């Protein structure tokens, strides 16, 4: 099976690349060739910027694929262009959406693929919903062979906290220095964090899956943790104690609005501030035997070790530090 990953070197896609090659897939990447990642030597890279339609078409030549996966499509314009480029070139097109598209506030806490898509708080999520709408319409009208996959908070080479880090080492550095970190709310709302290797095992089972055409799936762990437990596991991986301050999500977002961090409103109020439980029955029906095996306590230790194995990865984002300190100052001033 011949598969093209657009992107392929990111937090999720690197793990998917390893899984795909390990299962015998002939894998191509299309990207600008600027990001170094732990990917198998067997992967063939096509150097092109997916945003440049003419250069993409020239780079592809007469290549066709059994599956094309776009890990870096975010807007309706992105998927419209993909439809133009890959119609007739692939038997399956997989769009990487986001579980943030699901209605969480005011909705049922158990999320299935039939949960309404509704997130008025976050333009990122609204754009992903619009992308899904376009693909569903193209499937119904023109039989475009699309599949939608919705990751939730998935990690390997990122630190999956709600406030304080992502691709940077900032929150680990704060914890090691005994500095305070913020947990939204009282930290008791439930969440699910999924290791990219677990995600990749299920995802690979969807590649070339004829019955998956026209369907949407989320892929997550079944381990339920509250946010206190998530931050405690991060502190444990950092080898230190947790110095947490609990602050209401509304307060955090109100202050965030004043410092240009409006996206935090979507991140918290539209996604992570309420308890969420993902029902993975559907992915198991399509990929029998799938089970997420990596606990967060185990996985986050590997992630911290990955950061610390190369000092160039241990980047301190002063923007994250400043944001945390600003929230703490405003909170204590208000109190």
C-alpha positions as CSV (number, residue, x, y, z in Angstrom):
1,X,0.0,0.0,0.0
2,X,1.3,3.4,-1.0
3,X,0.5,6.2,1.4
4,X,1.3,10.0,1.5
5,X,1.5,12.0,4.7
6,X,1.3,15.7,4.2
7,X,3.4,16.9,7.1
8,X,4.7,13.7,8.7
9,X,7.2,15.0,11.1
10,X,5.0,16.4,13.9
11,X,4.0,15.3,17.4
12,X,1.4,12.9,16.1
13,X,2.5,12.2,12.6
14,X,6.0,11.0,13.5
15,X,4.5,8.2,15.6
16,X,2.1,7.4,12.8
17,X,5.0,7.3,10.3
18,X,6.8,4.8,12.5
19,X,3.7,2.6,12.9
20,X,2.9,2.8,9.1
21,X,6.4,1.8,8.0
22,X,6.5,-1.0,10.7
23,X,3.3,-2.4,9.2
24,X,4.9,-2.6,5.7
25,X,3.4,0.5,4.1
26,X,5.3,2.3,1.4
27,X,5.3,5.8,3.0
28,X,5.9,9.2,1.4
29,X,6.0,12.5,3.2
30,X,5.3,15.9,1.6
31,X,6.7,18.8,3.5
32,X,9.3,21.6,3.2
33,X,12.1,19.4,4.6
34,X,12.9,21.8,7.4
35,X,11.9,19.8,10.5
36,X,14.1,17.0,11.9
37,X,12.1,14.2,13.4
38,X,12.5,10.6,14.5
39,X,11.1,8.9,11.3
40,X,12.2,5.7,9.6
41,X,14.8,5.9,6.9
42,X,12.5,4.1,4.5
43,X,10.2,7.2,4.3
44,X,10.5,9.0,1.0
45,X,10.2,12.8,1.2
46,X,8.7,15.0,-1.5
47,X,9.8,18.5,-0.9
48,X,6.9,20.9,-1.5
49,X,4.8,23.4,0.5
50,X,1.2,22.1,0.4
51,X,0.0,25.7,0.4
52,X,1.6,26.2,-3.1
53,X,-0.8,24.3,-5.4
54,X,1.3,24.6,-8.6
55,X,4.5,23.4,-7.0
56,X,2.7,20.5,-5.3
57,X,1.2,19.3,-8.6
58,X,4.6,19.6,-10.2
59,X,6.3,17.7,-7.3
60,X,3.7,14.9,-7.5
61,X,4.0,14.4,-11.2
62,X,2.1,11.3,-12.1
63,X,2.2,9.8,-8.6
64,X,-1.0,8.2,-7.2
65,X,-1.6,6.9,-3.7
66,X,-3.8,4.4,-2.0
67,X,-4.2,6.9,0.9
68,X,-3.4,10.6,1.4
69,X,-3.4,12.0,4.9
70,X,-3.2,15.7,5.7
71,X,-1.9,16.4,9.2
72,X,-1.6,20.2,8.6
73,X,-5.0,21.2,7.1
74,X,-6.7,23.8,9.3
75,X,-9.0,25.9,7.1
76,X,-11.7,25.4,4.5
77,X,-9.3,26.7,1.9
78,X,-6.8,24.0,2.8
79,X,-9.3,21.1,2.2
80,X,-10.8,22.7,-0.9
81,X,-7.3,22.7,-2.4
82,X,-6.7,19.1,-1.3
83,X,-9.9,18.1,-3.0
84,X,-8.7,19.7,-6.2
85,X,-5.3,18.2,-6.1
86,X,-6.1,14.7,-4.9
87,X,-9.4,13.9,-6.6
88,X,-8.5,11.0,-8.8
89,X,-5.1,10.6,-7.2
90,X,-6.1,8.6,-4.1
91,X,-8.5,5.9,-3.0
92,X,-8.8,7.4,0.5
93,X,-8.2,10.9,1.8
94,X,-7.9,11.3,5.6
95,X,-8.4,14.7,7.2
96,X,-7.0,15.2,10.7
97,X,-9.6,17.2,12.6
98,X,-9.8,17.7,16.3
99,X,-11.9,16.4,19.2
100,X,-12.3,20.0,20.2
101,X,-15.0,20.2,17.6
102,X,-17.4,18.3,19.9
103,X,-20.0,20.1,21.9
104,X,-18.8,19.8,25.5
105,X,-20.3,22.8,27.4
106,X,-23.9,21.9,28.2
107,X,-23.6,18.5,26.4
108,X,-23.5,14.9,27.5
109,X,-20.1,14.1,29.1
110,X,-19.7,10.9,27.2
111,X,-18.5,11.8,23.7
112,X,-19.3,9.6,20.7
113,X,-18.8,10.4,17.0
114,X,-22.5,11.4,16.8
115,X,-22.0,14.1,19.5
116,X,-23.0,17.5,17.9
117,X,-20.1,19.5,16.5
118,X,-20.3,22.8,18.2
119,X,-17.7,25.0,19.8
120,X,-18.6,28.7,19.7
121,X,-15.6,29.6,21.9
122,X,-12.7,28.7,19.5
123,X,-12.1,29.7,15.9
124,X,-9.6,26.8,15.5
125,X,-12.5,24.4,16.2
126,X,-15.0,26.2,14.1
127,X,-12.5,26.1,11.2
128,X,-12.1,22.3,11.7
129,X,-15.9,21.9,11.7
130,X,-16.1,23.9,8.4
131,X,-13.5,21.6,6.9
132,X,-15.5,18.6,7.9
133,X,-18.6,20.1,6.4
134,X,-16.9,20.6,3.1
135,X,-15.6,17.0,3.0
136,X,-18.9,15.5,3.9
137,X,-20.6,17.5,1.2
138,X,-18.0,16.4,-1.3
139,X,-18.4,12.8,-0.3
140,X,-22.2,12.9,-0.7
141,X,-22.2,14.8,-4.0
142,X,-19.1,13.5,-5.7
143,X,-18.0,10.4,-3.8
144,X,-14.8,11.9,-2.7
145,X,-13.3,9.1,-0.6
146,X,-12.8,10.9,2.7
147,X,-12.3,9.8,6.3
148,X,-12.2,12.1,9.3
149,X,-10.0,11.4,12.3
150,X,-10.3,13.5,15.5
151,X,-7.4,13.4,17.9
152,X,-7.9,14.8,21.4
153,X,-5.0,15.9,23.7
154,X,-2.3,13.7,22.1
155,X,1.4,13.9,23.1
156,X,4.8,12.5,22.5
157,X,7.2,15.4,21.8
158,X,4.9,18.0,23.5
159,X,3.9,18.5,27.2
160,X,0.1,18.2,27.3
161,X,-1.0,20.7,29.9
162,X,-3.7,23.2,29.6
163,X,-1.6,26.2,30.7
164,X,2.2,26.6,30.7
165,X,3.8,24.5,27.9
166,X,3.3,22.7,24.6
167,X,6.3,22.4,22.4
168,X,8.5,24.1,25.0
169,X,10.0,23.0,28.4
170,X,8.7,26.0,30.4
171,X,6.4,24.2,32.8
172,X,9.0,21.6,33.7
173,X,11.5,24.4,34.3
174,X,9.1,26.2,36.6
175,X,8.3,23.0,38.5
176,X,12.0,22.2,39.0
177,X,12.6,25.7,40.3
178,X,9.7,25.3,42.8
179,X,7.6,28.0,41.1
180,X,3.9,27.9,41.0
181,X,1.8,26.6,38.1
182,X,-1.8,27.2,37.4
183,X,-4.5,24.5,37.2
184,X,-7.9,25.7,35.9
185,X,-10.9,25.4,38.1
186,X,-10.5,23.0,41.1
187,X,-8.7,20.5,39.0
188,X,-11.3,17.8,39.4
189,X,-12.9,17.8,35.9
190,X,-12.1,14.6,34.0
191,X,-9.9,14.5,30.9
192,X,-8.1,12.0,28.6
193,X,-4.5,12.3,27.4
194,X,-3.4,9.9,24.7
195,X,0.2,9.0,23.7
196,X,1.0,9.3,20.0
197,X,2.2,5.7,19.8
198,X,-1.2,4.5,21.0
199,X,-3.0,6.8,18.5
200,X,-0.7,5.6,15.7
201,X,-1.6,2.0,16.3
202,X,-5.3,2.6,15.8
203,X,-4.7,5.2,13.0
204,X,-2.7,2.7,10.9
205,X,-5.6,0.3,11.0
206,X,-7.7,2.9,9.2
207,X,-5.3,3.4,6.3
208,X,-6.8,1.8,3.2
209,X,-9.8,0.6,5.2
210,X,-12.6,0.5,2.6
211,X,-15.4,0.6,5.2
212,X,-13.9,3.7,6.8
213,X,-14.8,5.9,3.8
214,X,-17.4,8.5,4.7
215,X,-16.9,7.9,8.5
216,X,-15.5,10.0,11.3
217,X,-13.5,8.6,14.2
218,X,-11.9,9.8,17.4
219,X,-9.0,7.9,18.8
220,X,-8.1,8.3,22.5
221,X,-7.0,6.5,25.5
222,X,-9.6,5.1,27.9
223,X,-7.6,6.2,31.0
224,X,-9.6,8.9,32.8
225,X,-7.6,11.4,34.8
226,X,-8.6,14.7,36.5
227,X,-6.4,17.8,35.9
228,X,-4.9,17.5,39.3
229,X,-3.7,14.0,38.5
230,X,-2.4,15.2,35.1
231,X,-0.3,18.0,36.6
232,X,0.9,15.7,39.5
233,X,2.1,13.2,36.9
234,X,4.0,15.9,35.1
235,X,5.6,17.0,38.3
236,X,6.5,13.5,39.2
237,X,8.2,13.1,35.7
238,X,10.1,16.3,36.4
239,X,11.3,14.8,39.7
240,X,9.8,17.4,41.9
241,X,6.7,18.5,44.0
242,X,3.7,20.2,42.4
243,X,3.2,23.8,43.5
244,X,-0.3,24.4,42.0
245,X,-2.7,27.3,42.3
246,X,-6.3,26.7,41.3
247,X,-7.9,29.5,39.5
248,X,-11.4,29.7,37.9
249,X,-11.4,29.2,34.1
250,X,-13.5,32.4,33.6
251,X,-11.0,34.5,35.5
252,X,-8.1,33.1,33.5
253,X,-9.8,33.8,30.2
254,X,-10.8,37.3,31.3
255,X,-7.2,38.2,32.0
256,X,-6.0,36.3,28.9
257,X,-8.2,38.6,26.8
258,X,-6.4,41.7,28.1
259,X,-3.0,40.4,27.1
260,X,-3.7,39.1,23.6
261,X,-4.3,35.5,24.5
262,X,-7.9,35.3,23.4
263,X,-7.4,31.7,22.2
264,X,-7.3,30.7,25.8
265,X,-11.0,31.1,26.0
266,X,-11.5,28.4,23.4
267,X,-8.8,26.2,24.9
268,X,-10.4,26.3,28.4
269,X,-14.1,27.2,28.2
270,X,-14.7,25.5,24.8
271,X,-12.7,22.4,25.5
272,X,-10.9,21.6,28.8
273,X,-12.9,23.1,31.6
274,X,-15.6,20.4,31.6
275,X,-15.4,16.7,32.2
276,X,-15.1,14.7,29.0
277,X,-15.2,10.9,28.5
278,X,-14.5,9.5,25.0
279,X,-16.4,6.4,23.9
280,X,-13.9,4.5,21.7
281,X,-16.3,1.8,20.6
282,X,-16.4,2.8,17.0
283,X,-12.6,2.8,16.4
284,X,-12.5,-0.7,18.0
285,X,-15.2,-2.0,15.7
286,X,-13.2,-0.8,12.7
287,X,-9.7,-1.7,14.1
288,X,-10.3,-4.9,16.2
289,X,-7.9,-5.4,19.0
290,X,-7.0,-1.7,19.4
291,X,-6.2,-0.8,23.0
292,X,-4.3,2.2,24.3
293,X,-1.6,0.7,26.5
294,X,0.6,3.6,27.6
295,X,-0.5,5.2,30.9
296,X,0.0,8.9,31.2
297,X,2.4,8.5,34.2
298,X,4.5,6.2,32.0
299,X,4.3,8.3,28.8
300,X,5.0,11.7,30.3
301,X,8.2,10.4,31.8
302,X,9.4,9.4,28.3
303,X,8.4,12.8,27.0
304,X,10.4,14.7,29.7
305,X,13.3,12.4,29.0
306,X,13.0,13.2,25.3
307,X,13.2,16.9,26.1
308,X,16.2,16.5,28.4
309,X,18.1,14.2,26.0
310,X,18.9,17.3,23.9
311,X,19.4,20.7,25.5
312,X,18.2,22.4,22.3
313,X,14.8,21.0,23.0
314,X,14.6,22.5,26.5
315,X,13.3,25.9,25.3
316,X,11.9,28.2,27.9
317,X,9.1,30.3,26.5
318,X,9.1,33.6,28.3
319,X,5.6,34.3,26.9
320,X,4.3,31.3,28.8
321,X,6.2,32.4,32.0
322,X,4.9,35.9,31.7
323,X,1.3,34.7,31.1
324,X,1.3,32.5,34.2
325,X,2.8,35.2,36.3
326,X,0.3,37.8,35.0
327,X,-2.6,35.5,35.9
328,X,-1.2,34.8,39.4
329,X,-0.6,38.5,40.0
330,X,-4.2,39.4,38.9
331,X,-5.7,36.6,40.9
332,X,-3.9,37.6,44.1
333,X,-4.7,41.3,43.5
334,X,-8.4,40.4,43.1
335,X,-8.4,38.3,46.2
